[in-house]
Amino acid sequence: MRTSYRTHGGSLDYWQRRWDGVAVDSGAVNLVRYPGLYAEQVINAPRPDGPVLEAGCGAGRVLRHYHENGTRIIGMDFIASVLAAIHREDPTIPLVAGDITKLSFPDETFSAVLAFGLYHGLENGLNEAMADTRRVLKKGGVLCASMRLDNYQNRMTDRMADKSATTGASRFHKLNLTSAEFHALVSGAGFRVETVHYVENMSFLYKYPALRHASQRIFSESVARGAGYRFNLVGNFLQRTAMTLAPSRMANLAVITARAI
Ligand SMILES: C[S@@+](CC[C@H](N)C(=O)[O-])C[C@H]1O[C@@H](n2cnc3c(N)ncnc32)[C@H](O)[C@@H]1O
């Protein structure tokens, strides 16, 4: 396991600042890209018979989509202000403020847990978080979770970030796990891993505006979060080639689906 650091790192205050600057998402999540593509494989395959938890729901792109299509889904995050903002937009969405390392739900509450971009943000308590996730899932329930990979892609991203840093003072930013470490973490908590997908979310190539799709040349966090981080023709060619030749080295994330046993 490798840890990434940033001058603007920190966990709680990083997310507080990040969500303070961003509008609440609409439910228009792209279902052919991460994370919608993977949520879809859990929620419509077939739809779980019990409630679904979106742990670390953030500004609500996944949560709102599934709430609007009739799924019994609850959003949980440790940033109360982002939950309050979602509530102002749609007071019918069930929301709970909490920490993934110590969930307040009773044992075996959920049929599925979605956790995109959550576990690698934990400076402490990764094993506890996975154990508590297992605790709140029913036996046979499904976890769909992503993890930042310890690979070439993320080492490049971290190197670029280190170069643009203005001071040397660094704080915790993200954990990076190899695919094998992620697999061991999940199975060690009482799951049987069913699928592992290597996923591009935001490639380091996207940091070059010349490679971005014309509609995203000027970066907007909420546009990119809804539509995905899109490339132009050249960017697409480079990224597609890299992903075809070496998916485990060029992906940002691994997404695991696993069943509680
Ligand atoms: C990368 S964002 C993903 C948001 C959302 N799942 C999505 O895909 O749009 C990770 C989220 O996890 C939340 N988070 C980080 N650490 C947490 C913790 N210990 N407990 C609960 N939520 C946490 C952050 O506030 C943030 O909203």
The ligand as an ORCA input file, in Angstrom:
! r2SCAN-3c Opt
* xyz 0 1
  C     -14.640     10.616     -4.355
  S     -16.016     11.177     -3.424
  C     -17.248     10.220     -4.204
  C     -18.630     10.771     -4.114
  C     -19.691      9.890     -4.789
  N     -19.621      8.519     -4.319
  C     -19.546      9.947     -6.290
  O     -19.102      8.954     -6.886
  O     -19.848     10.986     -6.858
  C     -15.771     10.371     -1.837
  C     -16.801     10.736     -0.788
  O     -16.533     10.032      0.423
  C     -16.754     10.895      1.525
  N     -15.968     10.388      2.654
  C     -14.613     10.392      2.771
  N     -14.248      9.816      3.930
  C     -15.396      9.445      4.552
  C     -15.669      8.777      5.775
  N     -14.688      8.422      6.619
  N     -16.947      8.499      6.079
  C     -17.961      8.883      5.255
  N     -17.764      9.535      4.090
  C     -16.490      9.805      3.740
  C     -16.328     12.269      1.030
  O     -16.927     13.317      1.753
  C     -16.789     12.216     -0.421
  O     -18.106     12.697     -0.542
*
